[in-house]
Amino acid sequence: MLGMSDLRRPLAGIAAGAMVLGLSACGGVTTGSTSNDNDDFPTEPIRMTVGYNAGGPADLIARAVAEGSQDAFGVAMPVENQPGANGALAVKEVAGRAADGYELTLLNASLMTISPMAVPENEAVSWDEVDVVMSLVQNDYVLIAHADSEIETLEDMIDFDGTITYGTTGVGTGSQLAQLALFGEAGIEGNEIPYDSGPPALTAVMGGQVEVGTVHIGDAMPQIEAGTVKPILIFSDERNEHLPDTPTALESGYDIPVTQYSAIALPAGADDAVISGLQEGIEEILATDEWQSFIDSNYLVRAEIPGDEVKQQWQELHETYAAFAEEHEIDLGGD
């Protein structure tokens, strides 16, 4: 079984002040293209569509990028939320628009790596529909329990007398895959309760509707720090810098490398010059102190990788997850 470290590509370091863009007189980015159509890109606002509710991790990431658009691109980047189907509805809608660089979407890795195993083929997002500009961050999953729960460790879950009810962030998500794998490998009897995102799953743990749940660290950390919930383990291949005392599933003897990555994508078929111009502008945003402050305050890990490497990495992750699901007879519900 391959661990996540076998698949991870070296992160593209972004030095402060690097990739400084030449802005044209009309406020556009000079891409170096020989095409007159692309020389002044962009000359109008760039729309960012997010397939998740406002206030969630994907929405916050998209808005943090959008806040730097005026300085980096010379134009605004309005954000629109169109939640549904783990982000698939928004991505498919954006994929049907012009591939001119003015239509972007926040693409979560689970939509390409896990959802194809959980939904019918005609509902899954295909690589034929989108091009990736670059990935932005890694957002790990943490298994949590209520602070007053008798569950303190994974061993407590294994020794639990009865069925453990656990909350996931939805069908086809890393949260679902990670917990199904853990419960199956560890021989824990469980009953899954799917929610439509991290916040309601977290609320269910806080309210005692479920014994445990797996959510993004960014969702859980405020409640962990407040003492309302406690971390049991994380599903990344290495300990998370924000929870250094929390063991990984791998450390506990279970090779379950499931994490989330977020990237910027646009409809497939965009000119190389457009993608290059978008990447340069986003790299400028990611080099700012404001972006680093956002990363720190939301408990994210930098994962800046060019689009071609993102596609390769995510395809390998999908193959690994699919093999893992087959090996452990995990059924996510797809056909």
Order of alpha helices (4+ residues) and beta strands (2+ residues): alpha-alpha-beta-alpha-alpha-beta-alpha-beta-alpha-beta-alpha-beta-alpha-beta-alpha-beta-alpha-beta-beta-alpha-alpha-beta-alpha
